[in-house]
């Protein structure tokens, strides 16, 4: 297999960027003492105006705390070099999502993709 040139890879990334029509805010967790021996986690708006695409992948019924609940899966796509990991949250169009998993495979050199769950 022939490797892509830098120019080809740059052109392909520019094309993919055109398919990221929305923007979101990526939040990172900050843990601090609660003053009673425990900790409290808050989220900072670390990366603002991130070009993205969010789409619904599907849903399923799962047992959550002895009750059935509908769980909808979503996919977040951002630029290939955007900081993104499973500790983050994503805020988009008034909804907050927890990043569950990030596809970090060497073949994904054009974009980064994460599986997310909307926090209700």
ABEGO torsion letter per residue (X at the ends): XBBBBAAAAAAAAAAAAAABABBBBBBBBBBBBAGAGBBBBBBBBABBGBBBBBBBAEBBBBBBGGBBBBBBBBBBBBBAABBBBAABBBBBGGBBBBBABBBBBAABAABBBBBBBBBX
